Amino acid sequence: FCHNTVETTIMYNLVHLKLQIFDHYTNMYPQLIQNPKTLVAVKRFMAKQDEWSRAQVKRNTSDPLWIHTGLILAQLDGLQAGVTDWAKQHGRTPLSQFAVQFLNAVGDLLDLIPALVTGGMPGFNQYKAPPMGHCSALIKMLPGFENLLFAHSSWYTYAATMRIYKHWDFRLNEPHTATGKLSFSSYPGFLVSLDDFYLLGSGLMMTQTTNNIFNTSLYSYITPASLFSWQRVRLAHALASTGEQWAKTFSRYNSGTYNNQYMVVDVSKVNLGSSLEDGALTVVEQIPGLVEYSDQTQTLRRGYWPSYNVPFHRKIYDLSGYEQMWKEHGEDFSYDLCPRAKIFRRDQSSVRDLNSLKHIMRYNDYKSDPYSQGDPCKSICCRNDLWEHQASPGGCYDTKVTDLHMAQEFVAEAVNGPTTDGGLPVFSWGPFNSTSHQGLPPKYNFSFVLMQPKMELK
């Protein structure tokens, strides 16, 4: 609680940061809540979920999972208290409890809202071209095991480009705690990454890409008697020392919302120049009603693990509806043959260092690359705003990169904004002024910035 009252007080005393939470909420709300009926349904569900979670915390006072859930909820309460205090001091209307919960549940809402709308009725989501994915990720092991490279590029609306990179160090006395130390890409008012991109004091590194739910009958498994994905990610970070422990912790009380492929690297099992021990890479995938995970270290030993919004585990792939979508609409829904799978397979061998890693993660040559087929979103870093017709301000809007040495010091490099790779035009809000972008820069032409803790985390 105190952490977030202090954080918001410090942040809001800085001239350029004090309004960021309010601006970010203003920009994100219309992206997700587009009619009163949706708002009522979301508020009702989130209130029930919050009530259930707090009741479990009170009921299970000796269970480490619920002890840490209580700490996360206390942090959320502290965040709201800090924002409210600042708002009152500056004559502004405070953000409601729902607003703060909404911000942290943005990822979960991507599934919760369609679930509440469809009610879990049988059927498949209507396919709409062009399909824009939700992030690209690459974990690369150099041929002689000289280094491990780790990268993620976020895809979503450009309205979400109000960014903060956070370094936290919580001194937690709970005996089952694996770590209270984490560095991650994030957003104003968020207690999580959302992207995700984390470097943890336990020696774990985590990133993810989002998978779609085309089989909407799965939404019938969604219940407020569960923990949101954002909460379970934080719990797994706090309680797990290995990839398998992370997966098992994350699997508990599956909400079925924000259904992702998570990649967890265990640094302690990476012996540079020598070997990768089993358990070095754990891949975890969630759908409503099921979380599946497996050790994919052998794949990483062969050189690389890519991720691009298509499920890896066959059961997850089939149940999500990807198999049916592949049969009806072709290779875009194939794990092996979708455009980004082909591009990663072709180009990953050129990744040798941080600069070449940056290049592949910002790559978009849609006009010339045969695998892109003229589609600005059939590439590693999508530019949905470049369509001649029906362009929209969305796509790949950041990249984060690190290697094994940097990660052990909680250091990464990050860039904000749509890619300009290969001479693509700088994105400007001018043609898209109807999309709320309060507090955001008018155009994006930024370089990578070094992200490291300003105070030594020991």
N, C-alpha and C positions, 0 to 999 in steps of 0.2 A: 504493500500500500504506500509506504513512505517513499519508495523508489520513484513511483510515478507522480506523486505530488511534487517531489523535488525535480524530476525530469521536466514536467510540464512548466514548472515555475522558471527553471533555467531557460528552457526553450523559448517561452513566450516573452522573456525579457530581452531576447535578441530581436532586433528590428526586423530582420529579413525572415525570421522563422515564426514569429508569434501567431500568425494567422493561418499557418499551414494546415492544422487539423481541420479548422473550419472550411478552408478552401477545398481541401481534399474531400471532405464530406459533401460539400456543395457540388463538386464535379462527379462524384461516384454515385450519389443517390439517384439521379435521373437515368443512369446507365442500367440500373437494376429494378427500380421501383417506377413503373410506368402507368399504374392506375390504382385507384383507391382500394379495389378488391384485393389486389396483390399485397398492398401495404397491410391491410387488416389480417390477411392470412399469415404473412411473415411475422408480424408482431405477436400474434397469438401463439404461433409455434415457438418463437424464440423465448417468449415469457415462460411457456411450459418447460422448455429445455433448461432454462436458467433455474427455475424453481426445482426441477428434478435434480439437477447437478448439486445445488446447494444442500438439498435434503440428504443426498448421498454422502456429502462431506461431513455433515453432522452425525450421520448414522455409522460411518466407517472410520472412526478416529484412529485406528491402529493400522489401517491399510495404506502403504506408501503411495499407491496411485491416488487415493482420495485425499491424502494429506497434501500432495503436490497439486491436485486439482484445487484445493482450498487456497493454496498460495497463488495460483494463477488467477482465480476469481478475485482474490484480495488485490492483486496487481491491477486487474481490470477496474475494480472499484476505486483504487487510488488514482488511476488515470482519469476517470470521470471526475473525481473530486478536484484534481489539479486543474483540469480544463474549466470546471465550474467556477472555481475560485478566481482564475484569471479573467473569465468572462465577466463576473460581477465587478471586479476591480476596474474593468475597462468599459463598463456600460453596455455590454453585449448580452444577448440572450444565450444562456448556457446550452451546450449540447445535452440532449436527453440521454438517459441510460440506454435507450434503444439505439440512439445514434452511435454511441461508442461500441455497443455490441455489434451493430451493423457493420462498422468499419472493420472490426476484427473478423467478422464472418463473411466478408466479401467473397472469398473463394467458395465457402460452403453454400452461399446463396446461388451460385451458378447452377447447382443441382437442386437446391431446396425449392427455389421458385418454380421451375418446371414441374417438380414433383407435386407441389401444392396445386398447381394449375391443372395437371392431368389427373391427379388423384390416384396415380398408379394404375391407370387403365391399361389393358393389354394393347400392344401395338408398337410401332416403330416411328421415331421422329422422322418427319419429312426431310428428305435430303435437299439441301439448298446449295447450289454452286455459286461462287467458289467456296469450298469449305476452308475456313481459317482455323488452324490449330491453336494450341495454347502452350507454346514454348518449345525450344530446342535445347538439348543438353549433350555434352560429349565428355567422356572420361577416357583419356588416352594414356596408354603405357608405352613408353619409348622402346624401340626394338631390343636394346640391351638392358632393359629395366633401369636405364640411367635416371629417369624421372617419371613422375606421374603428373599429368596435367588434367585440370578439372574446370569445366566451364558451363555456363548457362545463359541463354538469351530468352527473356520474357516476351510473350505475345499477349496482348489484350488491347483494350481501348487506349488511345494516346491520352485520354482524359486522366489516366492513372499515373501520369509521369511526374507527380510530386513525390520526390524521393528523399529518403534519409538512410544512410548506412550506419548501423548501430553496433556498438560494442558494449556488452553487459558483463558484469562480474558479480553475481549474487553469492554471498557467503552463507550458504544454507547448512544448518546443523542437523537436518534430518539424516539419519545414518545410512539410508538406502540411496542417497543422492550420488549420481555418477559425476555430475558437474553442475555448477551454476554459472559457468563461463561460456559465452557464445558471441560470435560476430556474424552479422548477417545483413543482406540487402533488405530494405524495408520501406515503409511509408509512414507519414505522420499519423499518429494515433493507433498504430498497429503494435501489438505485442508479439507478432510473428513476422515472417518474411513475406509470405504469400507466393513468392516467385517459384520455388523456394531456393535459397542458396545460403547454407550455414557452414561455419567452421566452429567446432565444439571443443571445449576443454577436456572432454573425455577421449579425444583423439579420433572422433568420428567427423566425417564430412558428409553433408547431405544435400541433394538437389532433387528436383522432380519435374516431370511434365504431365499435363492433364490429359486424361482420356475421356472421350464422350460416352454417354449412355444413350444408345439408339433404341435399346429394348426398354421402353418406358414402363413395362410391367414390373421391372426391378424397383421402381420407386415405391411400391407397396411395402417394402421393407423399412422405409424411413419412418422413424418414430422420435418424438422429443425425449424419450427415455434413453438417451445416448449422449455421447460426447462428440462435439463437432470436431472435424479434422484439425482445425487450428489448435484446439485444446489438446488433442492426442499427439500432435507433433511436438508440442512443448513438453508433454509428459514423457514421451519417448526420449527426447533430448536430455531431460533431467535424470532419468532412471536407468538408461541403457549405457553399457560399456562396450557392447559388441553389436554387430549388425543384426544378429539373430535376436538379441534382447530388444533391440529397437523395434524390430518387426512384431514381436510378441506383445510388447507394451502398446504399440500403435493399434494392434488388432482388437484390443478390448473396447467394448461399448461402441462399435462401429456405427457411425451416424449415416453412412451411405451418401455423404455429401462431400463435395470437392474430391472427386474420384481420380486419383493420380497414380502414376508410376514413380515411386520413390527409389532413389539410388543412394545407398549408404556405404561409404568407404571407411574401413577401419585402418587407420594409419599404422597401428602397431603390427599389422600383418603384411605391410609393404616393406620389403627389404631391398632397397635400391642396389642394383648391380648384382643381385643374388637370386631372390625368389619372391613370389607372391604366395603367402600361406592361404589355405582355405579359409573363407570368411572375410577375405579382403574386400569383396564386393557383394553386398546383399541387395537384391532387387525386390521391392514390395509393391504390390498392386491391390487397389481397393475398388470394389463395386458395392452397391447396396446388398447387404446380406453375406458378403464374403471378402476376406483379405487373404491373399496368397503371396507367399514369398519363397525365394530360392537363392542359393549361393551361386553367383555367376562369376566367380573368380576365374574359372577356366576360360571363359570368354575374354576376360580382361588380359589374361596371360597371352592370348593370341594377338592382342594389340589395342583393342578399343571397345567401348560400350557406347552406342549412340541411343538417344531417346527423342521421340518425335510424335507423340500423341497417338500412337497405336499400341495397344497392349501386347506385351511379350508372352505372358502365360496363356496357354491355349484355352483353358477354361474361362479365364477372364475375357479373352478375345471373343469367344463364342457367345457367352452369356450377355456381354455388352451389346451384341448385335453387329459387331464388325464383320463376322463371316457373311451374314446376310447382306450387309451393305457392299461388301466386296463383290458378291455374286451379282448384285443389281447395278452397281455403279463403277466397278473396276478397280484398278490398281491403287487408287488414292487411299484405299482402306486395307491394303496389304501390308503386313509387317515387313516383309522382305523387299517389296517392289514399289512402295510409295515413293514419291519424288525425293524426300529427304533421306530415306534409306539408301537410295542409289547415290545421291550426292555425297553423303558421309562415306559410303563404301569406296567411292572413287577418289575422294580428296583427303581422307584421313591420313594417308601415308605421307602427305606433305607437312603434317603437323610435327614439328621438331622442338619448338620452344614456345615461349609466351606470345611472341609476335605472330607466329604462324597460327597459333591457337586463336588469337583475336581475329585474324583474317577469316578463318573458316566460320567462326561464330557470327561474323557480320556479313557473311557472303550472300550476295544476291545479284545474279547476272541473268535475270529472267528473260531478257530480250534475246540472249544468245545461247544460253544453256539448254540443250535439247531435253533435259529432264524437267525443266520448268515449263515447257510448252507455252511460253508467252504469258504465264500466270505469275504475277509478282508475289504471290503467297506460296508458290510451289518452290520454295528455296529455304535455306537455313534461317534467314532473317527476313520475314515477310514485310512487304510494303503495300497494304491494302488500299492506301490512299493514292496509289499510282494507276489504278484502273481508269481507263478512259470513260467508262460508263459505270455508274453506281459505286464510285469511289467512296470510301468511308475512312475516318481518322482512326485506324487501328492497325495492328500488326506487331512486329518485333520492335520493342522500344528500349531495350537495354542489353548489355552484355556484362557478365562478371567472369573473371578468369583468375586462377591461382595455380600454384604447383605444390608439390609435397613440402618443400622447404618453406615456402611462404605461409602455407596453411598452418604449419606448426607454430608460427609466430602471429597467427590471426591476421594475416596480410593478404589482400587481394587487390586487383585493379578492376575498375568499373567505369562504364560509360552510359550516359542517359541519352535517350533519343533514338529515333529511327535511323537505320543504316544509310550511309551515303556511299557504300561500297561500289566500286567500278564507275564512279561518276554519277550515281543516282542523285537527283535533286534534294537539297536540304528541305526537310518538312517545315511547312509554315501553316499556322492556324488560319490564315487569310481565307482560303476557300471553304473553311469548315467552322465559321463563326457561330453557327447555330448550336454547335456542341459546347456545352459548358466547359470552360478551361480557365476558370478563375485562378489567378496567381501563377499561372504557367508562363514560360517564356514564349514570345511570339514565333520564334523559330528555333530549330535545334541543330547546332553544328558544333558539337562538343568533342573533346578528346578524352581518352582514358585517364582516370584519376587514381592515385594510389590510396587505398583504404587501409588504415592501420590504427590500432588503439593509440590515443594521444597520451594516456597514462598507462604505464606498464602493468599488464595483468599478471600478477603472481599470486 
